[in-house]
Amino acid sequence: MKHLIPRDISWLSFNARVLQEANDPTVPLKERIRFLGIHSNNLDEFFRVRVATLKRMIELGGKKSNMHLEEKPQQILDEIQTIVLQQQSEFNRIWEGILEELKKENIFLVDEKHLNREQKIFVRKFFDEEVRSNIIPLMIESLPHLPYLREKSIYLGVVMRKKDSAYDHKYSLIEIPSRTIGRFVQLPAAPDEHRIILLEDVIRFNLPYIFSYFGYDYFSAHVFKVTKDAEIDIDNDVTTTFVQKIERGLKNRRKGKPVRFVYDKEMDAGLLEYLMKRLNLSRRDNIIPGGCIHNFRHFMDFPDVFKTKGTRRSPFTHPALQNALRVTDVITEQDVMLHFPYHSFDSVIDLLREAAIDSEVITIKITAYRLAPNSKIINTLINAARNGKEVVLMLELRARFDEEANLEWKKNLEEEGVKVLIGIPNMKMHAKLCLIKKRRGKKTIQYGFVSTGNLNERTAKVYGDHCLLTSNRNIMADINRIFRFIQNPKSDLNHLKACKTLMVCPTNMRKELIRLINYEIKNAKAKKPSGIIAKLNSLSDVKLINKLYSAAAAGVEIKLIIRGIFCAMTEQKKLKYRMEAISIVDEYLEHARVMIFHNNGKEKIYISSADWMIRNLDHRIEAAVFITDESIREELKDIIHIQLRDNVKAHILDNALSNNYVSSTGKKKVRSQIETYHYLYSKMQKPVEITIPA
């Protein structure tokens, strides 16, 4: 499509920015390894979702479907293959450099061929005590069908034979039990050294012992992994419930078609050919040769053996809540905006805990998409239900890769008396909303929040998000309307259409965004001040991109902060002003969505759960809230302008996908996440800076 960057190519460019962090020598070594893990994990999900979707598009061949179809899926797939191989080479180069840096810190990653006598005894004993009972070698040649290969696991492909004969051989597969044991094993070493062996190398060392029954004396073993289509196909069987359909879809996901096969380039050629045949893979598929280490996502949990211990700034309580006995008392009097991960997520949990034991509270209604393991949010809801409150949780069962966890949460919550709503046909619930209702005499008081991020205390420590705590009657009225729709989705979209304060998808957000952009265009053409600032995770919606092009052509100043997918082309001859676009990749994941429209001097400022993508605007329930409190508006603008000044971790988004860093030459260096921390921290009543181990 003219003047647009393909969505998937743009996403790969984002993952290249993650790789740049791993390559940055100013980043602590542990964090550089973590960024390699993040890059690898991102790529796994990309193949499971987007590459699988493109393959489905090719199979459809232009037939009608309920998915958005790319114009040239095969061409995009070919380009993906080229880019991924280039990034793999860069990944390997960076890893080789990091290995040398590790050696300087006396940290050595060793394999089974470089063990001293003491380490060999240790590895043999460790295998017997920890590993042996967790592996099941599969003699695949004798099996009529290749066994199910678990998603996210790595396997050793083993060839065994006699040294004096290449003909009499056997093949076997061993799943590496990293889920139960962990990937890294620390070996006995000198006091000033750390020597680490990977679990697959422990198994390699013990192959003669594992297969002693066969009497072979030659073993060759190489790692591979298979990435499969992760889409859940929900059938139209009217005799099954929605939950049963999700459960059936999860079982069928196990049978998903392979979309990528990554293997050690030194793998035995005969075994490689055999596996490709049994997996029905051709050379046209994403067959990617690599080094001897795969599933680098485990390296996000690399052992903390570094001399220089990193520190992560501790989150702090919002100053308005700092000396308050109850969060509830504050937000029933004034709006409070929490900025995660700088402000503590504990305030959200405290709000719900207070509601759970408050005798005046009668109802808690809340939405959830991705929850933390051992979720404190869930615990507060269970306590509220036990205390006789009406508790309603909209739990999105189709949150990708969290489906099984959410099914389990549903079961546990319903056993405790919580009413769990599980979704709307053909529409995901992605808005982050909470409504608490209390009765004081004849008076009903309502309060709650609207957030850009998940109700997840674990990710709130590393995701940048905004959460508005409020008792604004108009906002609460709209949240009530949204819950009425969720509880009765057969009512068409009338309840959503009735929302007067929140911008809501899929009813009025797109229309309202276009109206706001059009007003900026009108002012620019009339030679009046105009401007648009948008911070998003992704921008791929063609209609809104074209509307931004029209605004830039009319002279509207446009500044964009886009973390991930960015399909717009910022430099075009027809644009009167070049759209400025940056992407910030740093210690925290920038997850918030913020929109600021000049509006002839009366700025319209919103926070939102929605990205500017077709899936969000047309196929999900999303909510954006207009910020009215003047001090919060100024604070939010200050944070956004700090980010726009970033010249340390900000990358320029351009047509060439060059990912150049914003230049700091001749300027004061601004690293926005650190500056934002200090900016918010300075508002504390009695600042006492605390750091915690990273």
C-alpha positions, -999 to +999 in steps of 0.1 A: +000+000+000+014+034-010+030+055+018+027+028+044+053+004+060+040-032+062+029-039+098+051-070+103+082-053+088+077-024+112+074-048+141+107-065+132+122-030+132+110-026+168+126-059+177+158-046+162+156-017+186+155-042+215+186-058+200+203-024+200+199-022+238+217-056+240+245-040+219+248-009+241+281-011+262+267+015+286+239-010+296+249-033+325+259-067+314+231-085+331+206-062+314+222-067+280+217-104+284+181-098+294+175-078+263+188-107+242+162-128+260+135-103+254+144-102+217+142-139+214+109-142+233+094-114+212+104-133+180+089-165+192+055-148+197+059-130+164+062-164+146+034-180+166+010-152+159+019-130+129+038-154+107+012-180+113-015-155+103+003-146+071+005-183+062-033-186+069-038-156+045-019-174+018-040-205+023-072-184+021-061-170-012-083-140-011-114-158+001-137-140+026-127-143+062-131-126+095-094-115+095-078-084+081-060-095+050-026-081+039-022-073+002+009-094-005+014-120+023+039-141+005+061-111-003+059-101+033+069-136+045+099-136+021+110-102+035+105-115+071+128-144+064+155-122+051+153-097+080+151-125+106+183-141+092+200-107+093+190-101+128+201-136+138+236-128+125+236-095+145+222-114+176+251-140+173+277-112+169+264-094+201+263-127+220+299-135+211+309-100+224+290-105+256+307-139+262+341-120+260+327-095+285+316-123+308+351-137+308+365-104+320+342-108+350+354-144+355+320-158+344+324-187+320+297-206+301+312-241+296+300-271+277+303-308+284+336-311+266+354-287+289+349-301+324+376-309+349+374-341+370+355-325+399+330-309+375+324-342+357+316-359+390+293-331+399+275-332+365+270-370+367+256-367+403+234-337+393+220-357+364+212-387+387+196-366+414+178-339+395+175-346+358+171-383+351+136-386+364+125-356+344+134-369+309+118-394+286+140-403+255+117-409+225+129-435+200+112-417+171+120-441+143+098-468+159+068-445+163+041-442+136+036-405+143+060-379+156+051-372+192+036-338+202+065-313+205+057-289+233+056-252+224+083-231+240+104-262+247+138-271+232+148-306+223+180-325+218+180-345+185+203-374+192+221-397+167+238-428+181+259-455+164+291-475+166+322-455+158+332-480+131+299-479+112+277-451+099+249-475+088+236-489+121+222-459+138+192-447+159+175-414+163+161-401+196+145-369+209+149-356+245+129-326+257+151-304+279+132-301+312+141-264+318+105-257+331+111-279+362+148-277+367+159-244+351+183-238+322+214-229+341+235-251+364+264-236+384+295-258+385+322-261+412+347-234+405+376-214+420+365-189+446+369-159+423+352-176+393+317-186+382+313-215+357+279-222+343+267-251+322+234-253+303+210-281+311+212-295+276+250-299+280+244-318+313+222-342+293+248-344+265+275-354+289+253-383+302+241-396+268+263-428+270+247-435+304+212-428+292+215-451+262+239-477+276+213-504+268+221-501+230+258-505+233+267-476+211+299-457+215+293-426+193+267-399+201+259-367+184+232-344+199+221-309+188+194-286+200+163-276+179+129-261+186+096-258+167+074-227+167+037-234+160+006-215+150-008-202+183-042-191+170-072-206+188-099-216+164-132-212+182-158-234+165-195-225+158-210-255+176-241-241+193-242-271+216-210-261+234-205-232+258-180-205+252-157-219+279-159-254+263-149-238+230-119-221+245-109-253+262-112-272+229-093-245+211-064-248+236-063-285+230-063-280+192-035-254+196-012-283+205-018-295+169-010-262+154+010-262+122+048-255+125+057-220+113+094-221+122+121-247+128+153-234+144+182-258+147+219-260+155+236-257+121+260-285+131+230-310+134+234-343+116+221-339+080+203-372+081+184-363+113+176-328+100+161-342+068+142-368+088+127-342+112+117-319+084+099-347+066+081-358+098+071-322+105+059-317+069+083-288+065+098-276+032+128-254+024+102-227+017+092-227+054+111-207+080+140-232+085+166-212+104+200-225+111+217-211+142+242-216+169+242-243+196+220-222+220+183-218+214+154-206+235+173-175+245+143-163+264+155-183+293+185-158+295+161-132+309+167-153+341+205-156+338+221-163+372+229-131+391+267-138+394+279-104+384+304-083+403+285-051+396+250-055+411+224-035+393+198-016+412+162-007+402+146+024+416+120+015+441+084+026+434+070+051+459+036+061+471+018+089+453+022+121+474-016+125+477-018+091+493+015+092+512+000+101+546-036+090+540-051+063+561-074+052+533-070+056+495-108+057+493-111+089+514-087+107+490-102+097+457-138+104+468-125+140+472-101+144+443-087+127+412-053+110+416-032+097+387-007+069+393+022+066+370+036+031+370+063+018+376+073+050+394+043+051+417+036+019+437+009-004+424+001-011+461-023+018+461-046+000+436-045-031+458-051-011+489-082+005+473-097-029+466-087-042+500-105-013+516-136-020+495-135-057+505-139-049+542-159-017+540-194-024+554-208+004+532-195-011+500-222-032+482-206-038+447-173-041+430-171-044+392-138-048+375-122-060+343-091-081+339-070-092+309-036-105+322-032-112+359-001-119+379+005-154+393-008-155+429-026-123+420-033-100+449-061-084+429-078-118+428-073-123+466-090-089+473-120-099+451-123-132+469-122-115+502-149-090+491-171-119+480-166-137+513-176-104+530-210-104+512-202-079+485-215-083+449-183-089+430-184-089+392-153-096+372-151-094+335-123-119+327-111-120+291-106-157+284-091-149+250-061-129+263-035-145+241-012-170+259-031-163+292-061-184+282-053-214+305-045-192+335-077-172+331-098-204+328-082-215+361-089-181+377-125-184+365-130-217+382-115-206+415-134-173+416-167-189+409-162-213+438-158-183+460-190-166+449-176-141+424-197-136+393-173-140+364-182-126+329-162-143+302-164-123+271-185-111+242-188-129+208-163-116+182-151-089+206-123-088+232-126-068+264-094-048+266-106-017+286-091-015+321-120-004+344-131-006+380-164+006+396-169+004+434-204+013+448-211+021+484-243+031+502-242+056+529-277+061+543-298+071+513-268+083+493-249+062+467-212+069+463-193+055+433-156+056+426-130+035+408-104+038+381-096+039+344-062+025+334-039+020+304-024-012+318-032-046+331-042-052+368-010-070+373+013-062+403+042-080+387+042-062+353+034-029+371+070-029+383+084-028+347+056-014+325+051+023+320+013+030+325-011+056+338-041+049+361-067+075+369-083+070+404-116+090+404-151+094+417-161+116+387-199+109+384-198+111+346-170+086+343-187+063+367-219+065+348-201+055+316-184+026+334-218+015+345-230+016+309-201-005+298-208-032+324-245-032+315-234-040+279-210-067+291-237-083+313-262-082+284-242-082+251-274-091+232-285-055+237-266-046+206-242-017+213-268+007+227-252+009+262-218+017+247-233+042+223-248+060+253-214+067+269-210+105+271-176+110+288-154+081+279-144+075+243-153+038+238-145+012+211-159-001+189-187+026+190-173+062+190-135+063+196-126+062+159-152+088+150-141+110+179-104+108+170-111+117+134-133+147+146-104+159+169-078+156+141-102+174+117-105+203+141-067+206+142-067+206+104-094+233+103-073+255+127-041+250+108-058+260+075-071+291+093-035+299+104-044+293+140-022+273+164-026+235+161-009+204+172-012+167+180+009+146+204+002+109+206+019+082+226+010+047+216+022+011+216+013+007+179+000+028+150-011+008+120-047+019+113-048+031+077-077+056+081-061+073+110-026+073+094-041+090+063-059+115+085-025+123+102-010+128+067-038+152+059-031+171+091+006+173+085-001+185+049-023+212+063+005+223+087-005+207+119+026+200+141+025+162+149+047+146+175+045+108+180+060+084+206+054+049+193+071+019+210+063-008+186+045-010+152+046+022+132+033+020+097+033+057+088+060+073+066+071+105+083+088+120+053+067+128+022+069+157-003+032+165+002+036+171+040+040+207+049+055+197+082+075+165+087+058+143+113+082+137+142+082+102+155+104+085+181+105+052+199+118+048+234+133+014+244+148+013+279+146-005+312+108-002+315+085-011+287+066+020+275+030+007+276+008+038+281-014+055+255-017+093+258-033+117+233-030+155+234-049+177+210-042+215+209-079+223+204-074+260+199-056+264+232-082+244+253-062+212+252-080+178+250-059+153+270-067+116+272-053+084+285-064+052+267-063+014+267-064+014+229-037+015+202-045+030+168-050-004+152-080-020+135-082-048+161-084-022+189-107+003+173-131-020+156-130-054+174-124-047+211-140-029+239-116-001+248-119+031+268-101+065+268-108+090+295-106+128+292-084+143+319-101+173+336-080+179+367-056+208+359-027+195+380-029+160+365-031+175+330+001+195+336+018+165+352+009+143+323+021+169+297+054+173+316+060+136+315+052+135+277+075+164+270+103+148+290+099+118+267+099+140+236+133+154+248+149+120+253+182+118+235+197+087+252+172+059+246+150+075+219+152+062+183+141+082+153+113+064+133+119+071+096+109+056+063+141+037+060+137+019+094+172+030+103+165+031+140+191+058+146+193+072+181+182+108+186+214+129+187+225+144+220+254+164+204+256+198+220+227+191+243+221+181+278+216+143+279+180+133+288+171+097+296+134+101+300+127+072+324+153+085+349+141+121+344+105+110+349+114+092+381+132+123+395+104+146+383+077+126+401+099+118+431+105+155+437+068+159+445+071+136+475+066+153+508+096+138+525+118+121+498+140+093+510+154+075+479+155+037+482+170+013+457+163-024+455+182-051+437+173-053+400 
